[in-house]
Amino acid sequence: MAKPLVVVESPTKVKTLKKYIGNDFNVVATVGHIRDLPLKQLGIDIEHGFQPEYITIAGKQKVVASLKKAAQGVDEIYLAPDPDREGEAIAFHTAEVLKKKGRIFRRVLFHELTKKAILEAILSPRDLDRNKYEAQQARRILDRLVGYQISPLLWRKVKGGLSAGRVQSVSLRIICDREREIYRFNPEEYWSLTAFLQSDTPPEFQAKLVKKNDRKIKIPDQAASDAVLSELSGQSFVIEGILKKTIRRNPQPPFITSKLQQEAIRKLRFTAKKTMAVAQQLYEGIELGPGEPVGLITYMRTDSTRIAVEAATEAIEFVRNHFGEAYAIEKPRFFQNKNKAQDAHEAIRPTSVLNEPNKIAVHLSKDQLSLYRLIWERFVASQMQQALIDQSSVSIRAGAFTFNASGSTIRFPGFLALYKTADDEMENQDAQSSHKLPELVEGKVLTLNKLEPRQHFTMPPPRFSEASLVKELEENGIGRPSTYAAILSTIRDKGYVEMIKGYFRPSELGFIVNDLLVENFPDLINVDFTARMEEDLDGIETDKVNSLEILSRFYDPFKKELDKALSGMLSVKGVGLLTGLSCPQCGKTLYIKVGKNGPFLACSGYPDCTFTRDYIRNDKGEVQPVESASGEMTDKICEKCKSPMMTRHGKFGDFLACSRYPECRNTKSVNANGQGKNLGVPCPENGCSGEIVEKQSKRGKIFYGCNRYPDCTFAIWDKPVAKACPVCGSKFLVEKMSKKDGVFLICPQKDCGHRE
């Protein structure tokens, strides 16, 4: 009889599992999903209970064939994709493909890829979880209903290639709403007053003015500041009170997915997508020796802070041996989950604290080591003693005015000896840059060295960084751990937002798309509505609600909004968006329209008046025409109107544009051959000596083609990577991205199926 078959998602896991169970089982990989909804049609039978139409994913035929071959003669199959909703869907689809009379399917959950966890999981399989699968399927159907019915609407009304998404579009709205808060913000002037004081012993220290006549003081302008300075003239500065206390700080819990992304963004400068891709590598297994792949962390998609008693105990013993008894706690410290947290997985932690970062550093890449160290230190610190911090607050009287000075020192570092959050590090820098308090006693008259008034203005709310946007989505219940990285990537890739010094700013296209969606789909593009939908999906998984009920309740009002928008949504291609500006040539109204090169101003008097202009938004969000194209003039000549070409910068980098823009809209790539960045990948066409370079289509989309065009017409949408396929020998692999796996590589040959 054939050995039982274990089916996992990733080929990387195959190697890890074979090390521990290879003598008793055959192990194969699906290389991600093998079935999905069709790409070129809706694939949902709305009239018959939202029944999905699943097909084998293009290029996965060879994988399916290899699965069937491996299953020949096998009566018992262990389905072991990742332990989440997506993994459950892969397990169900695999069972559907391999079903056979008398064949038994068992579900195996690997929360960590260590020998102990793998063997325990194999010995305690469970049934496939229908509720978890239904929750994943409902999300997939919802996203398809929204994306495949609103996106074509945007193509007709705005421009081709745009997309809308149930969660993606709400995230864009959050960014646009914040930008408009910034536009509406009116800064207010205020002044502060700092006293530089000294006792009998150094150092000099600073105290801030906080009260007048025991009431909080506000200094609105320089005149008020000068008046306060006048009243303080000749006053003695006397210590009237000293408050000392010791606070106890507990360590943070081990990471959940969102917190890992936030901290990696802030401390390591990783994107959310990169964080998840590197974490996946650490989870699936790293070779710590020849033929010794070891899963270094537990599963990285979780919103639970639960940890195993054994893991906590191991961490406490490690602390006791390496930091001393004073740093070790007596029994494990556990953390309370948030109300909405799913408790299917533990928090993200090292599979063994004995795999110290420094000991295994030689086996890890720089990025792997950085992220592993972050996870390892956070977990070990969670099982260390509290930090004891002495805080002093000094109240100083000067006539009718009260000044306050404060300082803190660490009495016992506890967990801070190992791990500080990004906020801790910022506080530490602030503490080091400020002066510490000397020994002070009540009633002491201090020496005033100087009074320093300073003008300030209130600041608008900050734009969202990747870290703060993930936090905002999490706190509002939008999306789930597996979706944040893909959301952030999509809104950038579609050109809806720009990253300005690490912060999201809506592009003009982003504003246009957002405003149209909010106006026409007010319920759908709503934070509270989206959060309730996430709760409903969780309810499907916990068998509290039926998926058909959720889909029907969503679709009926959505269909009414959709039908109304089909005829009622404003066409930016046609009419355009009203600006309130007048045409400088004929006096008629200017509208915002969207062309192949992006949004621009156009006169409503067209075709009698052909006035067009680029525009910008000022710091109040008001539209202002750009009078002339900016950039450096070149010696190249426009082949359409014979005017000089100039270098300009767009969202895809530098390009050449006619200096007579917008009268002439001719553009081309920066170099003479019209080629972009060289990727170092040889052209795969037989007999071609060219190389693949980055190019840009007429619609602004990036693609990749041979630099010998038009002699060679090879082109591909996916980004090639200079790495040969180890299975079929293809000259390169291509980059792909999914919500579940982040960035990964696949072979471009459809009949190969290799993925890494």
PyMOL commands that set and color helices and strands:
alter all, ss='L'
color gray80, all
select helices_A, chain A and resi 11-21+46-48+61-70+85-98+115-123+130-157+168-184+222-232+257-268+272-284+309-322+325-327+357-363+366-381+414-417+422-433+466-475+484-493+508-520+527-541+547-568
alter helices_A, ss='H'
color red, helices_A
select strands_A, chain A and resi 5-8+26-29+35-36+44-45+51-52+55-56+76-79+104-107+189-198+205-212+215-216+237-249+286-287+293-294+387-398+401-412+445-457+497-500+503-506+577-582+589-595+598-603+612-613+615-617+623-625+632-637+644-650+653-658+667-668+678-682+691-696+702-706+715-716+720-721+733-738+742-746
alter strands_A, ss='S'
color yellow, strands_A
deselect
rebuild
show_as cartoon
